[in-house]
Amino acid sequence: MIEIRHLNKTYRTADKDIVALEDINLTIRDGEIFGIIGLSGAGKSTLVRCINLLEQPSAGEVIVDGESITALPRKELLKLRRSIGMIFQGFNLLEQRSVLRNVCFPLEIAGVKKKEAKERAMELLSLVGLADRTEAYPSQLSGGQKQRVAIARALATRPKYLLCDEATSALDPTTTRAILELLHEINESLGVTIIVITHEMKVIDQICDRVAVIDHSRIAEEGKVSEVFTNPRSQIARDLIIPRERTVLETEGGKRLRLTFDGETTAGPHIAEMILACQAPVSILQASTKELDGVIYGYTIIELPKDGHQAEKILLWLQNSGIRWKEVE
Amino acid sequence: MLSEMFLKLWNNGILQRGVWETIYMTVLSTAISYVIGLPLGVVLTVTDRGGLHPIPWLNRLLGIFVNFFRSIPFIILMVAMLPVANWIVGTSLGNKAMIVMLVIAASPYIARMVESSVKEVDGGVIEAAQSMGASNFEIVCKVLLPEAKPSLIMGAVISMVTILGYSAMSSTIGGTGLGQIAISYGHQRFNPDIKWICVFLTVLIVQIIQELGTAIAHRSDKRIKE
């Protein structure tokens, strides 16, 4: 388990202090895939670097498996880092080393014997599907393959945790999907706890169990992915789920409601039933469904008729329907 | 038309010895200069702001030291360092002393060459190594130097050519080699052909160093696609 308590990070420059993180509190449970989403500059990369102390926090604590690591002596810290793997947006492979020797690298650092390291590396390369490219050099690989090598390398020392810093941001959608699938598999088969940093909602959708939304150096919202998706409480979460450029139509109608459906309520023609029951028209301004962990979640933004009487009828119907709704602007 | 002097120099093996002495001085001076310049360049990189282990005062101090020696023209440095050569190798004459001068002049230059090569290594790769728990020493030995290898080799070629030029200059105060032959047999005894032969041989040596070095650097670089 990784616990982050009252974490602050301020960069001091000559003329002013730049706050990168402010009072961050998070708990990442063993075995889960935890997402941290935010726009660029929100502080998410700094946050993930505080977990293995590539960045020294200005205040607060990072507790890994019950032990505070923020004040560890240097030697202990280097050792601890072997139990926290990390992959990056730019892959960061050693360009002058073959694929096999890249994966052996962390084992060399850990003092594992050469032969043993090679065997372990081979094992991991077959896990990521690159057993046939061991003697290739990074410049001969595609982006997706490079990230696979990076994943194999990060897992070489059998870490308990894997940090992914925008690991799929440099990849095309198909490759992204494949890499995320691989991460999901690793999480399930090896039980590695994965922390995913991203600015893309689809990454969170596809593999995360829980998510924290970070905005302006603070955690804006945190919860199960399905909850945050169906009922985002913060503006930033809403923006990330529904990109701003897809804002709803300009109309002169009445109240707008956001109806959310989770597994139980998704099935069934609710909107049609509502219209039939109330004998009142509504406009559908926006709608979307997503599958999360096999359950269909969705939302619809509707606009009520201007006629107050008709609108009232619909509101009454909604109250009795069991559908969650909320007025929006 | 080649002069009598040429035949004399060739038959006595003076020209051949000149070539050998030039190569010998250049290679040996480069090797010794790297023993000093390589660690110095690494320390300059590592202790720099934003480096692996910033130590601003040390970086400043070394920077001033390096710049000091680099800003003195070689011909003046040579004369000024004669007592130092005497102190180190017991003589201020001959090639032994010249090698000391060459090392004093070339080490700071090489330090800067190494610094610029090592600084080319992508910061992300260093960060990845840090995330695996590599110590700074391991990062220098296993990441910075191997990753910078092709660039370091190219730097060594440039340094070696510069040192070869210096070695010719050293003949003005008692060094031997092609430079000395060009001056004493060619210039001072009015044999322009000897001068030009020495120039030609020097150019040839430079070409060989450059071609060989480039080929080695190219072969060692794994970034090139199949």
Interface residues (C-beta under 8 A of the other chain):
Chain A: N52 L54 L77 L78 K79 L80 R81 R82 I84 G85 M86 F88 G90 N92 L93 L94 E95 Q96 R97 S98 F105 P106 E108 I109 A110 Y137 P138 S139 Q140 A150 R153 T157 L163
Chain B: D122 G124 V125 E127 A128 A129 Q130 S131 M132 G133 A134 S135 E138 K142 V143 P146 E147 K149 P150 S220 D221 K222 R223 I224 K225 E226
